[in-house]
């Protein structure tokens, strides 16, 4: 591992390397540099999920350079995670067997959270996502290439589930009856966002693609959000994908890994209110009036969609998301379907908050 790290243009020699974070896709390590020269992040990119990792790095490099310029121009209190090039000048290091590595800067004196516990944190998450959308979209969405075809196109995930359900039917059990019934009851809702896009009501913009709670960094002293990380999935899409995913991941106090306690999953309405209020500090400047009508659909569908993705991967033998025990993806799926049912239960209140904040 040290030899891999030393292929990059680091500001010092490598003192130690250890596993870092809880990501479901890439393998991540934190590199400590000698003589207190700080840290860097070394990642082995999952080329099954990202079959064209060079495109990922091209998007990431373009995005970080642009955002760094925005920080300077607007004097933002914000830190941009930088790509650290390899010594040969490329934005990555590739081994002879095709293993793909990249190095990115570490946001010092910061932390992230798998679940959100205070309304201040929720507000900061929303504020961070809104600021990101405002500034990244100074570049046209066509500037970025698509890194995952069909990403967040919910009907496609339902089709993938249907094909996996047949081949994996022998793995079903009584505990999954809730999930299967929930899926059948909500098939008719699956294309709501795509219909809005087709009608021209929801414009294509540049999105983060994975703005869940633990991809936003907080300053350890002030508690303010200071950076968005994990820029693998920057590409053209609907900001509603990001809004829904951020709210989904942040307004479930148990987080995404409650395991057998998935039935205890709840939707925190107050955290949701604070997060959306933070987002709209920036979002009001670019969201059109009609786009507010799709925010509830975004929250519900991004939750429903992730449940489909986890369950499909479980039925296919866990080939996409990393797992630490055989039924982990099953419980992840059940958690998301339970959360979606809670979101549906609170639909009236969720929509009231949208209308209230739209008018402020």
N, C-alpha and C positions, 0 to 999 in steps of 0.2 A: 504493500500500500504506500509506503514511504517513497518508493521508486516512482510510482504513478504521480504522486504529489509533486515530486521534484521536476517533473516535466513542465510545470507551469511557472510563470514569471512572478514568483512570490517575493515579498519584501522582507526576506530573511530566510534562515534555514528552518527546517521542520524539526520541532521538538517532540511532538506526539500527535497521534491520530486516534480518534475513537468514534464509535457509532453515535449518531445524533438524530434526535427527532423521532416522529412516529408516522412518517409518510407511508401511504399505501402503495406507492408506485415505484419511485426511485430509491436506491440505496444511498444514504446520506451519512457523511462523516465530517466531524469538525477537526480542523487542522490547527494546532497550536504552534505558533512560531517562537523561536528562541529570542532571548533578550527582550521579552515583553513587547514584541512587535505585533501583538494582536492575534487574530484568528482568521481563517478562511473556511469556506464550505467546499468540500470535495464530494461530487455526486457521480455515481454510476447510473447513467440514463437507461431506463427500461425501453429497449428498442422494440419490444412487442407492442407496447402502448404507443410509442413514438417511432414508427418505422422509418421516418426521415429526420433523424435528430439534428442534422445540419440545418434544416429549415427552422427547427425550434431555436437553435442558437442564433440564426440570422435574425429572426423576429425579436429574440430577447436582446440582442446587441442593439438593434435599431430602437427598441422601446426604451432601454435604459439610457442611451445617449440623448434621446428626445426628452425624457423625463428629467434628466440632470440639467438640461438647458432650461426647462420650465422652472425648476427649483431656483436657478440663478436669476432668471428673468423676473420672477414673481416674488423672490425673497421668501420662499416657503420654508417652514420649519419641518423639513421632510428629508429622509435619507433614501437614496436610490441604491438598491443592490446592484453592484457592478459585475460584469463579466471579466474574469482575469484570464488573459490569453495564455496559451501555451508558448513555450520558448521558440517554437517554430513560426509563431505569428498567427496561427489558427485560433479560433474561439473554443477549441476542444482538443482532447487527446484521444486518439483511436488506436487500440492495440491491434496486432496482426489478426487476432481472431474476431475482430469487429466490435469488441467491448468498447463502449463509448463513455468517455469521462469528460467532465467539465468542472471548472473551479469558479466560484463566485464569492464576492465579499461577504463578510459577516457583519451584521448590524450590532455593534458593540453596545453593552449596557441596555439591552432590550430583552423582552420576553414575549411569548405568545401563550394563548390559552386554548385548550381543547373545548372548554365550555365557558360560558360567560356568566359571571356571578353578580355584577352590579350594573345599574342603569347607566352609570358613567362609561363603563366599558362598552355597552351596547351603543351608546351615542357615538363614541369614538370610532367604533367599527363602521357605522353608517357614514360618518363624516369622511373617513379615510377612503371608502369606496367611491363616494360622490366626488371627492377631489381627484381620485385616480381617473374616473370616467371623464371629468371635465378636461383634464390636461392631456390624457392619451389621445383624446379625440380631436386634438388640434392637428393630428395627422389623420388623413383620410383612411378609412378602413381598408381600402384596396392596397395600402402601403404594406400590409401584413399578409402573409400567406396562411392558408389553412393548414394547421398541423394535425388535426384529427377530423377526418371527414364525418359529417353527421353529428358532430358534438353538440349535445343538448337539443337535438331534434327529436323530441319525445316520441313521436310515432315510430321512429326507427328502433328505439329501445323496446317498444312493445312487440314489434315484429321479431326482434332477436329473442325476447323472452318466449314467445310462442314456439319458436323452433327449438329452443333449449328445453322447454317443458316436455316435449314429446320424448326426446332422447334421455331426459333425466327423470322421467316419471317414476321410476322405481325408487328414487331417493326421497319422495314426498312422505310426509308424516302428518299426524294429527295437528301438530303445532303450526303447520303451514296452511291449514284450512282458512284461517283468518286472512292470510296474505292473498291466497288464490281468490277468495270471495271478493276481497276489496278490489283486486285487479279487474275482475269481471264487471263489477258494479261501476267502474270508472273508465272503461274503454272509450265511452262516448266523449270524454273530456280531453283526451290525449292531444288533440291537434289545435287546441285553443290559441296558443301563441303563434303557431305556424300560420293559422288562418289570419291572425292580425298582421303578420308579416306579408302574406300574399295580398292582403287588401291595401297595403301601403300605409297602414296606421302605425305599425311598429317598424321604424327604420333600422337598417343594418348599420351598426357602429363597431368600434373596436372594443373588445371586452377582455377582462382578465381571464375568465373561464373557470376559475377555481377559487373564488374569494371567500372560502370558509373561514371560520373564526381564527384558526391557528395559522393562517397565512397573512395575518396582519400583526405587526410587531408594535409593542407598547414600550415606551421609555420606562425604565424601572423606577426612576425617581419621581417623575411628574405624572405618570399614568396616562399620558397622551399617546395616541397612535402616531408612529413616526415612519412607518414603512410598510409597503406591501411586497411580499416575497413570493417565490414559486411562480415565476412568469412563463412557465412552459407552454401554457395554453392560451396565451395572447393570440387572438385571431379575430376575423370579422364574425359578428353575431349580434344578438339582441342584448341590450343592457338589462333587460328583464331577466335573462338567464342569471346574470350576476346578482341582481337585487334579490331574486327568489332564493338563490343558493346561499347568499350571505345571511339572510333572515332565517332560512331553514337551519343552518348550522349554529346560529347564535342564540336562538330562542327556545332551545331544548336544554333545560338545565342538566339533564343526565348525559349530554354529549352523544356521540355516535356509537359508543361501545358499552352499553349497559348490560350486554350479554343476556342471561336468562331473566333479567329484570326488565326486559323491553316493554312489558305491559304498563310499567310505571311512567313511561314517557309522556311528557306534557308539553304544551305550547305556551310559553310565557308571554302573555299579551303586553305587559308593561315593558319588557325588554324590546319587544317588537316596536312599540310606540317610540321609544327612545332611539332605536336604531334608524327607523324611517325618518324621524325628525332630523337626525344628524345627516343622513343621506341627502335630504332635500335642501339643506343649506347650499349645496352645489347643484343638486338635481333640478331644482326649479328653473335654473337658467337654460336647460336644454330639453327637458321633458315637455312634449306637447300635451295639450289638455286631454286628448283621447287616450294617451298612453297610461294615464292613471287608472283607467278602467281595466287594465290588464295586470295590475300589480298583484291583486289577490290570486289570479290564475298563475302568475309566476311563482308565488310562494307555494301554492299547492302542487303545481306540476313539477317543480324542481325537486320537491320532496318525494313525490310519487315516482318520478323518473329514477332517482337514486335507489329507491327500493327495488325497482325493476332491474337496475344494473347489478346490484348486489345479489339478488336472487338468481338472475341469469348466470352470473359467474359461479355461484354455488352449484347450480345444476350442471354446469359445464366442467366442473372439477377445479374451480379456483385458479383460472389461468390468467386473470387480469389483476385483481387486487391481492396484495400480500396477506397471508393469513398465518396465525400462530396456533390455531387448533381447527379441526375439521369442520365445525359448524359455525365458525366465526362469520362468514358471509351470510349465512342464514339468519343469524341474530341481527346483523347489521340491517338486512332487508326488513325484518320484522319491526325493528325500531323505526325505520323510515315510514312504513305503512301505518304504524300506530301514530306517529307524528302527523302524517297526512290526515288521518281520521280526526285528530284533535284540531288541526287547522280548519277542516271542513266544519267541525262543530262550532267553531268561533267565527265563521264567515261573516256574519252580520257585523260583529264588533270590529273585525279586521277592516272591513270596507268602510265603516264609520270613521275609523282613525285615518284612513286614506283621504276621505273627503274633508275631514277636519284639518289635516295638515296641508292639504292642497290650498285651502283658503287662507292660511296664515300669511 
